[in-house]
Amino acid sequence: MLRIAVPNKGALSEPATTLLREAGYAERRTGRELVVRDTANDVELYFLRPRDIALYVGAGTLDAGLTGRDLLLDSGADAEEVLELGFASSTFRFAAPSGQAPADLAGLAGRRVATSYDGLVGAYLAGRGVDAPVVRLDGAVEISVALGVADVIADVVETGSTLRAAGLEVFGEPILQSQAVLVRRRGVDPPAGLDTLVRRVEGVLVAREYVMVDYDVHVDRLDAASALTPGLESPTVSPLRDASYVAVRSMVRRTEVNAVMDGLYDVGARAILVTTIHACRI
């Protein structure tokens, strides 16, 4: 039985639960269960704190888990990424008081760096030969400089408005581009059921990225229409009762579908229909 760790709270929780539901796995009935046994898929789901998931997987207590790349690296656990999941994106940056940012990373030497991700930041600095003490805080690290606890901070940066309000500015290259990832234990054979989990999740991710487009087009305009909808390998073309027309079906990126429909109409396609793909195998 495959044992999967799922985030129990925070920004990762709802998207991860939704992803697994769309992949065909069981849900919590009350929203409070910590363990859900999915006998139909031979899977057990364990709902845990996101920060703990990589530790359980790295220790081999659980077989796989959904967590953040930042939490995986911060944990130092013996676990590795299997698949990017495309949600909960974030960027980690250094920030210092306005006008006091060092010219380069070497300028951090000897400066106290406050962060909630001391494992991640410590490893980043050590890997670049920078000797700077890391101060671990549980939250609100942007105020640590004003309180004299640190000289610079390392934190998640979105718009930067919170940092500016605290009199800070980002500097240097991003420490990490993070997102939700599927992880497994490093250095062991894949557990039974992991390949199925990966295929199912990949199918959901592709289905979210693409839609199915159907249309009718005159055979003389088929090449022009097919150039707009090449599909993954090639479009499906089927004859109609009127032999001068064909029906075409093809996968199109969701973000491009309206422009594609406009182009199809311009080359003479009609009865253009778009349908959602709920799951697929590529």
SERO-4910 file (N, C-alpha, C, O; in steps of 0.05 Angstrom, whole numbers):
BEGIN
 pado doro    nc1    nc2    nc3   cac1   cac2   cac3    cc1    cc2    cc3    oc1    oc2    oc3
  Met    A     17    -24      0      0      0      0     17     25      0     36     27     16
  Leu    A     12     43    -18     27     68    -20     17     88      1     -7     92      3
  Arg    A     36     99     16     30    118     37     38    146     28     62    151     24
  Ile    A     19    164     26     23    190     15     18    211     37     -3    211     50
  Ala    A     37    230     40     34    252     59     22    276     44     31    283     22
  Val    A      1    288     56    -13    310     44    -13    333     64    -17    329     88
  Pro    A     -9    358     54     -9    381     73    -36    384     87    -57    383     74
  Asn    A    -35    388    113    -60    389    129    -70    418    132    -93    422    139
  Lys    A    -52    438    127    -60    465    131    -42    484    114    -23    474    102
  Gly    A    -49    509    113    -33    528     98    -40    529     69    -59    517     60
  Ala    A    -24    545     54    -29    550     26    -27    525      8    -39    524    -13
  Leu    A    -13    505     18    -10    480      2    -33    461      5    -38    444    -13
  Ser    A    -48    464     26    -68    443     34    -90    440     13    -94    418      2
  Glu    A   -105    461      8   -128    458    -11   -120    451    -39   -133    433    -50
  Pro    A    -99    464    -51    -92    455    -78    -82    426    -79    -88    412    -99
  Ala    A    -68    417    -59    -58    390    -59    -81    370    -57    -81    350    -70
  Thr    A   -100    376    -39   -123    358    -36   -140    357    -62   -149    336    -70
  Thr    A   -143    380    -75   -158    381   -100   -144    365   -122   -157    351   -137
  Leu    A   -117    368   -123   -102    353   -143   -105    323   -140   -110    309   -159
  Leu    A   -104    313   -115   -107    285   -110   -136    276   -116   -140    253   -126
  Arg    A   -155    292   -110   -183    285   -116   -187    283   -146   -199    264   -155
  Glu    A   -176    302   -161   -179    301   -190   -163    277   -202   -169    268   -224
  Ala    A   -143    268   -187   -128    244   -196   -141    218   -189   -131    197   -194
  Gly    A   -164    220   -175   -180    196   -170   -176    184   -142   -185    161   -138
  Tyr    A   -163    199   -124   -159    188    -97   -180    198    -78   -194    218    -83
  Ala    A   -183    183    -56   -205    189    -37   -200    216    -23   -178    226    -21
  Glu    A   -222    227    -13   -221    252      2   -228    247     32   -239    226     39
  Arg    A   -221    267     48   -231    266     76   -261    272     76   -270    291     62
  Arg    A   -276    257     92   -305    262     93   -312    286    109   -331    301    102
  Thr    A   -298    290    132   -305    312    150   -285    335    148   -290    357    158
  Gly    A   -263    330    134   -242    351    133   -224    351    157   -206    368    159
  Arg    A   -228    333    176   -212    332    200   -196    307    204   -179    305    222
  Glu    A   -201    286    188   -187    261    191   -157    266    185   -149    281    167
  Leu    A   -140    252    200   -111    253    196   -102    230    178    -80    232    166
  Val    A   -118    209    176   -111    186    159   -136    178    143   -157    175    155
  Val    A   -133    175    117   -154    165    100   -144    141     85   -124    142     71
  Arg    A   -158    118     88   -151     94     74   -168     91     49   -192     90     50
  Asp    A   -154     91     26   -167     89      0   -162     61    -10   -143     55    -24
  Thr    A   -181     43     -3   -177     14    -10   -179     10    -40   -166     -8    -51
  Ala    A   -195     26    -54   -199     22    -83   -172     26    -98   -168     14   -118
  Asn    A   -155     44    -88   -130     50   -101   -106     39    -86    -83     44    -94
  Asp    A   -111     24    -64    -89     13    -48    -70     35    -38    -46     33    -41
  Val    A    -82     56    -26    -67     80    -18    -77     88     10   -100     86     16
  Glu    A    -59     99     26    -66    112     51    -56    141     49    -33    146     42
  Leu    A    -73    160     56    -66    188     56    -63    198     85    -81    194    101
  Tyr    A    -40    210     91    -34    220    117    -33    251    116    -17    262    101
  Phe    A    -50    264    131    -51    294    131    -34    305    153    -40    302    177
  Leu    A    -12    319    145      9    327    163     15    357    159      8    369    139
  Arg    A     30    368    178     40    395    175     59    395    151     76    378    149
  Pro    A     56    415    133     74    416    109    103    414    115    118    402    100
  Arg    A    112    427    137    140    427    143    151    400    152    175    395    150
  Asp    A    133    382    160    142    356    170    142    335    147    154    314    151
  Ile    A    130    340    125    125    320    105    152    309     94    155    284     92
  Ala    A    170    326     87    196    316     76    211    299     96    225    280     88
  Leu    A    208    305    121    222    289    142    211    261    143    226    242    145
  Tyr    A    184    258    143    172    232    143    180    216    118    186    192    120
  Val    A    179    229     95    186    215     70    216    208     70    223    185     62
  Gly    A    233    226     78    262    221     78    269    199     97    289    184     92
  Ala    A    254    196    118    260    174    138    249    147    129    254    127    141
  Gly    A    232    147    108    220    123     98    195    115    113    184     94    108
  Thr    A    186    132    131    161    127    146    137    127    126    118    112    129
  Leu    A    138    146    107    118    148     86    132    147     59    156    152     57
  Asp    A    117    139     39    129    133     13    132    158     -5    151    159    -21
  Ala    A    114    176     -3    114    200    -21     99    222     -7     84    217     12
  Gly    A    103    246    -16     89    269     -4     87    293    -22    103    296    -41
  Leu    A     68    310    -16     65    335    -31     72    357    -12     60    360     10
  Thr    A     93    373    -19    102    394     -1    115    416    -19    113    414    -43
  Gly    A    127    436     -6    140    457    -21    169    451    -25    182    438     -8
  Arg    A    180    460    -48    209    457    -52    225    471    -30    245    460    -21
  Asp    A    215    494    -21    229    508      1    229    491     26    250    490     40
  Leu    A    207    478     33    206    462     57    223    437     54    235    428     73
  Leu    A    224    426     30    241    403     26    270    410     30    284    396     45
  Leu    A    280    431     18    308    439     21    314    448     50    336    443     60
  Asp    A    295    462     62    300    472     89    302    449    109    317    451    129
  Ser    A    288    427    104    288    404    123    314    389    123    321    378    144
  Gly    A    329    389    101    353    373    100    347    343     99    365    327    103
  Ala    A    322    336     94    314    308     94    326    293     70    333    305     50
  Asp    A    328    267     73    338    249     52    316    243     32    309    220     28
  Ala    A    305    264     20    283    262      1    290    278    -24    306    296    -23
  Glu    A    276    272    -46    282    285    -71    256    291    -86    236    277    -82
  Glu    A    257    310   -104    234    317   -121    229    295   -142    248    284   -153
  Val    A    204    290   -146    196    272   -168    182    288   -190    185    282   -213
  Leu    A    166    308   -182    149    322   -201    142    349   -191    134    352   -168
  Glu    A    144    370   -208    134    396   -201    104    396   -204     93    384   -223
  Leu    A     90    410   -186     60    409   -185     47    434   -195     23    435   -199
  Gly    A     62    456   -199     51    479   -212     34    498   -195     20    515   -206
  Phe    A     35    495   -169     20    514   -152     37    522   -128     58    510   -124
  Ala    A     28    542   -113     42    552    -89     70    562    -97     90    556    -83
  Ser    A     72    577   -119     98    588   -127    106    610   -108     90    626    -99
  Ser    A    132    613   -104    143    634    -87    172    639    -94    186    621   -105
  Thr    A    182    663    -88    210    670    -93    223    679    -67    212    696    -53
  Phe    A    246    668    -61    261    676    -37    283    695    -45    298    691    -64
  Arg    A    285    718    -30    304    738    -36    317    748    -10    305    746     12
  Phe    A    341    760    -12    353    775     10    342    803      9    336    814    -12
  Ala    A    340    816     33    332    844     34    348    857     57    354    845     77
  Ala    A    354    882     53    369    898     72    356    925     75    341    933     58
  Pro    A    363    941     96    353    968     98    359    984     73    381    981     61
  Ser    A    341   1000     64    344   1016     39    370   1032     40    376   1046     59
  Gly    A    386   1029     19    411   1043     17    434   1029     30    457   1038     29
  Gln    A    429   1006     43    451    992     57    456    964     47    470    948     59
  Ala    A    444    957     23    448    930     12    476    927      3    487    945    -10
  Pro    A    489    904      8    516    899     -2    516    897    -32    496    891    -45
  Ala    A    539    903    -44    542    903    -73    540    875    -84    531    871   -107
  Asp    A    548    854    -69    546    827    -78    543    809    -54    543    818    -31
  Leu    A    541    783    -60    536    763    -38    558    762    -18    553    758      5
  Ala    A    583    767    -27    606    767     -9    603    788     13    614    785     35
  Gly    A    588    809      7    583    830     27    566    822     50    563    837     69
  Leu    A    555    798     49    539    788     72    557    776     94    547    771    116
  Ala    A    582    772     88    600    760    108    599    775    134    604    799    135
  Gly    A    594    760    155    593    772    182    567    785    189    563    792    213
  Arg    A    549    788    170    523    801    176    503    780    185    502    757    175
  Arg    A    487    787    205    466    769    215    443    768    195    432    789    187
  Val    A    435    744    187    413    740    168    389    727    182    391    704    191
  Ala    A    367    741    184    343    730    197    325    717    176    321    727    154
  Thr    A    314    693    183    297    679    164    281    658    179    289    649    201
  Ser    A    259    649    167    244    626    178    254    600    166    244    579    173
  Tyr    A    273    602    147    283    578    133    313    577    137    328    580    118
  Asp    A    321    571    162    350    572    168    365    550    154    388    554    146
  Gly    A    353    527    151    367    505    137    372    512    108    394    508     97
  Leu    A    352    523     94    354    530     66    374    553     63    392    551     45
  Val    A    372    574     78    390    597     75    418    590     84    437    599     71
  Gly    A    421    575    105    448    567    114    462    551     93    486    556     88
  Ala    A    448    532     81    461    516     60    467    533     36    488    529     23
  Tyr    A    450    552     29    455    570      6    481    586     10    498    588     -7
  Leu    A    483    598     34    507    614     40    532    597     41    553    604     30
  Ala    A    530    574     54    554    556     56    563    547     29    587    544     24
  Gly    A    544    541     12    550    532    -15    564    552    -32    577    546    -52
  Arg    A    563    577    -24    576    599    -38    599    612    -23    609    633    -29
  Gly    A    606    597     -1    630    606     14    626    631     30    646    645     36
  Val    A    601    638     38    596    662     53    592    654     82    574    638     88
  Asp    A    608    665    100    606    660    128    589    682    141    599    703    148
  Ala    A    563    676    145    545    695    157    527    680    177    515    660    169
  Pro    A    524    690    201    506    676    221    477    679    212    468    700    204
  Val    A    463    656    215    434    655    207    418    655    233    422    638    250
  Val    A    399    673    235    381    676    258    354    664    250    341    675    233
  Arg    A    346    643    264    320    631    257    297    645    272    298    647    297
  Leu    A    277    653    257    253    665    269    229    650    257    230    640    235
  Asp    A    207    649    272    183    635    262    165    652    244    149    640    230
  Gly    A    169    677    244    152    694    226    158    723    230    174    731    247
  Ala    A    147    740    212    150    769    213    180    777    214    188    794    229
  Val    A    196    764    196    224    769    197    231    797    188    253    807    194
  Glu    A    213    811    173    219    837    163    223    858    185    236    878    180
  Ile    A    213    852    209    216    872    231    242    866    247    249    882    264
  Ser    A    255    844    241    278    837    257    301    856    255    316    860    274
  Val    A    304    869    232    326    889    229    321    913    247    338    923    261
  Ala    A    296    923    246    289    946    262    292    941    292    298    959    307
  Leu    A    288    916    300    290    908    328    319    901    336    324    895    359
  Gly    A    337    902    317    365    897    323    373    868    325    395    861    335
  Val    A    355    850    316    361    821    317    378    812    294    394    793    296
  Ala    A    376    826    271    390    818    247    398    843    232    389    865    237
  Asp    A    417    839    212    425    861    195    412    860    168    407    880    155
  Val    A    405    835    158    390    831    133    371    808    138    373    794    158
  Ile    A    353    805    119    334    782    122    334    766     96    343    776     75
  Ala    A    324    742     97    319    725     74    291    715     77    284    701     96
  Asp    A    273    721     57    245    715     61    232    712     34    243    719     13
  Val    A    207    702     34    191    701     10    183    729      2    174    745     18
  Val    A    187    736    -24    180    762    -34    160    759    -56    165    744    -76
  Glu    A    138    773    -54    118    773    -76    119    800    -90    133    803   -110
  Thr    A    104    820    -79    105    846    -91    127    864    -80    135    883    -92
  Gly    A    136    857    -56    157    873    -42    145    895    -26    160    910    -13
  Ser    A    118    898    -25    106    920    -10    110    918     20    114    938     33
  Thr    A    109    893     30    114    890     59    142    898     67    147    910     87
  Leu    A    162    891     50    189    898     55    193    928     54    206    940     71
  Arg    A    181    941     34    184    970     31    172    984     55    182   1005     65
  Ala    A    149    973     65    137    986     89    155    983    113    153   1000    131
  Ala    A    172    963    113    191    960    136    218    974    130    236    971    146
  Gly    A    219    989    108    244   1003    102    266    985     90    289    992     92
  Leu    A    258    963     77    277    944     66    275    944     36    255    951     24
  Glu    A    297    935     23    297    931     -6    311    905    -13    331    898      0
  Val    A    302    891    -34    314    866    -41    341    872    -56    345    894    -67
  Phe    A    358    852    -55    384    855    -70    393    827    -78    385    807    -66
  Gly    A    411    826    -97    422    801   -106    402    784   -122    379    791   -126
  Glu    A    412    761   -131    395    742   -145    377    727   -126    383    725   -103
  Pro    A    354    717   -136    336    701   -119    351    677   -107    367    664   -120
  Ile    A    345    672    -82    357    649    -69    344    623    -80    358    603    -83
  Leu    A    318    624    -85    304    600    -93    278    608   -107    264    626    -98
  Gln    A    271    594   -128    244    595   -140    230    570   -131    237    548   -139
  Ser    A    210    573   -114    197    549   -102    170    545   -113    157    563   -124
  Gln    A    160    521   -110    132    514   -116    126    487   -103    144    474    -92
  Ala    A    102    478   -104     94    452    -94    107    430   -111    108    432   -135
  Val    A    117    409    -97    129    387   -111    120    360    -98    113    359    -75
  Leu    A    122    339   -114    118    312   -104    146    301    -97    164    303   -114
  Val    A    149    290    -73    175    280    -65    174    251    -57    152    240    -51
  Arg    A    196    238    -58    200    210    -50    227    208    -36    243    226    -36
  Arg    A    231    185    -23    256    181     -9    279    177    -30    275    164    -50
  Arg    A    302    189    -24    324    188    -42    339    162    -39    343    151    -17
  Gly    A    348    151    -61    367    128    -61    355    101    -56    369     82    -50
  Val    A    328     99    -59    315     72    -56    299     67    -80    292     85    -95
  Asp    A    291     42    -84    274     35   -107    247     47   -103    237     49    -80
  Pro    A    234     56   -125    208     68   -123    188     49   -110    187     26   -118
  Pro    A    172     58    -91    152     40    -78    130     33    -98    125     48   -117
  Ala    A    118     10    -94     95      2   -111     73     23   -110     66     32    -88
  Gly    A     63     30   -133     42     50   -134     51     78   -140     35     95   -147
  Leu    A     77     83   -137     87    111   -142     85    118   -171     77    141   -178
  Asp    A     91    100   -189     89    106   -218     60    112   -225     55    131   -241
  Thr    A     41     98   -214     13    104   -219      6    132   -209     -8    147   -223
  Leu    A     15    139   -185     10    165   -174     21    187   -192      7    207   -198
  Val    A     45    183   -202     58    203   -219     43    206   -245     37    229   -254
  Arg    A     35    184   -257     20    185   -282     -7    199   -279    -15    215   -295
  Arg    A    -20    193   -257    -46    206   -252    -43    236   -248    -58    251   -259
  Val    A    -24    243   -232    -20    272   -226    -11    286   -252    -21    308   -258
  Glu    A      7    274   -267     15    286   -293     -9    290   -311    -11    310   -325
  Gly    A    -27    270   -311    -51    272   -327    -69    296   -320    -80    309   -337
  Val    A    -71    300   -294    -87    323   -284    -74    349   -292    -87    368   -300
  Leu    A    -47    351   -288    -33    375   -295    -35    382   -324    -39    406   -332
  Val    A    -33    362   -342    -36    367   -370    -64    375   -377    -69    393   -393
  Ala    A    -84    362   -364   -112    368   -369   -118    397   -361   -135    410   -373
  Arg    A   -105    407   -340   -109    435   -332    -97    454   -352   -106    477   -354
  Glu    A    -76    446   -366    -62    463   -384    -75    464   -412    -72    484   -426
  Tyr    A    -89    443   -419   -100    441   -446   -131    439   -446   -143    432   -426
  Val    A   -143    446   -469   -171    441   -474   -173    426   -500   -154    425   -516
  Met    A   -196    414   -506   -201    401   -531   -217    419   -549   -238    429   -542
  Val    A   -207    422   -574   -221    439   -594   -230    422   -616   -215    406   -628
  Asp    A   -256    424   -623   -268    410   -646   -278    431   -666   -289    452   -658
  Tyr    A   -276    425   -691   -287    443   -711   -290    428   -738   -278    407   -742
  Asp    A   -306    440   -756   -309    430   -783   -295    450   -802   -295    474   -797
  Val    A   -282    439   -823   -268    456   -841   -268    443   -869   -268    419   -871
  His    A   -269    460   -890   -267    450   -917   -240    437   -922   -220    446   -911
  Val    A   -240    415   -937   -214    401   -942   -193    419   -954   -169    414   -949
  Asp    A   -201    438   -970   -182    457   -982   -168    474   -961   -146    484   -966
  Arg    A   -181    477   -937   -169    494   -916   -158    478   -893   -151    489   -872
  Leu    A   -157    451   -896   -148    434   -874   -120    440   -866   -114    441   -842
  Asp    A   -102    443   -885    -74    448   -878    -71    473   -862    -56    474   -842
  Ala    A    -85    495   -870    -83    520   -856    -94    517   -827    -83    528   -808
  Ala    A   -116    503   -825   -129    499   -798   -111    482   -781   -108    487   -757
  Ser    A   -100    460   -792    -83    442   -777    -58    456   -767    -47    449   -745
  Ala    A    -48    476   -782    -24    491   -773    -30    506   -747    -12    512   -731
  Leu    A    -56    514   -743    -64    528   -719    -69    509   -696    -67    517   -673
  Thr    A    -75    484   -702    -82    464   -681    -66    439   -686    -77    418   -693
  Pro    A    -39    439   -683    -23    416   -689    -26    393   -669    -19    370   -675
  Gly    A    -37    400   -645    -40    379   -625    -14    371   -614      7    384   -618
  Leu    A    -13    348   -599     12    338   -587     28    323   -608     52    326   -609
  Glu    A     15    306   -624     28    293   -646     17    303   -673     32    313   -689
  Ser    A     -9    301   -676    -23    313   -699    -53    313   -693    -62    298   -676
  Pro    A    -68    330   -706    -97    330   -701   -111    305   -711   -101    292   -729
  Thr    A   -133    299   -699   -151    277   -708   -169    289   -730   -183    308   -725
  Val    A   -170    276   -753   -186    286   -776   -205    263   -783   -197    241   -789
  Ser    A   -231    270   -784   -252    250   -790   -269    260   -813   -275    284   -815
  Pro    A   -277    241   -831   -294    250   -854   -323    256   -845   -332    246   -825
  Leu    A   -336    274   -859   -364    280   -855   -380    270   -878   -370    261   -898
  Arg    A   -407    271   -875   -424    262   -897   -419    277   -923   -419    266   -944
  Asp    A   -415    303   -919   -407    320   -942   -377    317   -945   -362    327   -929
  Ala    A   -369    302   -966   -341    295   -969   -322    319   -973   -298    316   -972
  Ser    A   -334    343   -978   -317    366   -981   -309    379   -954   -293    397   -953
  Tyr    A   -320    367   -932   -313    377   -905   -303    355   -888   -309    331   -892
  Val    A   -286    362   -868   -277    343   -848   -281    354   -820   -283    379   -817
  Ala    A   -283    337   -801   -284    345   -772   -256    341   -760   -243    321   -765
  Val    A   -247    361   -745   -220    360   -734   -222    363   -704   -238    378   -693
  Arg    A   -206    348   -690   -204    349   -661   -175    351   -653   -158    337   -663
  Ser    A   -168    370   -634   -141    374   -627   -139    386   -599   -157    401   -591
  Met    A   -118    380   -584   -112    393   -558    -98    419   -563    -80    422   -579
  Val    A   -108    440   -548    -97    467   -551    -92    478   -523   -107    472   -504
  Arg    A    -70    492   -519    -64    504   -493    -87    523   -485    -97    539   -501
  Arg    A    -95    520   -460   -118    536   -450   -113    566   -454   -132    581   -460
  Thr    A    -89    575   -449    -83    603   -450    -84    614   -478    -85    639   -482
  Glu    A    -82    597   -499    -82    605   -526   -108    600   -541   -110    607   -565
  Val    A   -128    589   -528   -150    578   -542   -167    600   -557   -176    595   -579
  Asn    A   -170    623   -545   -187    644   -558   -173    654   -583   -186    659   -603
  Ala    A   -146    658   -582   -132    666   -606   -133    645   -628   -135    651   -652
  Val    A   -132    619   -620   -133    597   -639   -161    597   -652   -163    593   -676
  Met    A   -182    601   -636   -209    601   -647   -212    624   -667   -225    620   -688
  Asp    A   -201    647   -661   -202    669   -680   -188    662   -706   -199    667   -728
  Gly    A   -165    649   -704   -150    641   -728   -165    620   -744   -165    621   -769
  Leu    A   -178    601   -730   -193    581   -744   -217    593   -759   -222    586   -782
  Tyr    A   -230    611   -746   -253    624   -760   -243    639   -785   -257    639   -805
  Asp    A   -220    652   -782   -210    667   -805   -203    650   -829   -205    658   -852
  Val    A   -195    624   -824   -188    607   -847   -212    590   -856   -209    573   -874
  Gly    A   -235    596   -844   -260    583   -854   -271    561   -837   -291    549   -845
  Ala    A   -259    554   -815   -270    534   -797   -296    543   -784   -299    567   -778
  Arg    A   -315    525   -780   -340    532   -767   -347    510   -747   -333    490   -745
  Ala    A   -368    515   -732   -377    497   -710   -353    491   -692   -347    468   -685
  Ile    A   -339    513   -684   -315    510   -667   -325    507   -638   -338    525   -627
  Leu    A   -318    485   -626   -326    479   -598   -302    474   -581   -282    463   -590
  Val    A   -304    483   -556   -282    479   -537   -293    464   -513   -314    472   -502
  Thr    A   -280    443   -504   -288    427   -481   -265    423   -462   -242    422   -470
  Thr    A   -272    421   -437   -252    417   -416   -242    388   -415   -258    370   -419
  Ile    A   -217    384   -410   -206    357   -406   -203    353   -376   -189    369   -363
  His    A   -216    333   -366   -214    328   -337   -190    312   -329   -179    316   -307
  Ala    A   -181    294   -346   -157    278   -340   -148    266   -366   -163    264   -386
  Cys    A   -123    258   -367   -112    246   -392    -87    231   -385    -76    233   -363
  Arg    A    -77    216   -404    -51    203   -403    -37    209   -429    -48    205   -451
  Ile    A    -13    220   -427      2    229   -451     24    209   -456     39    213   -476
***
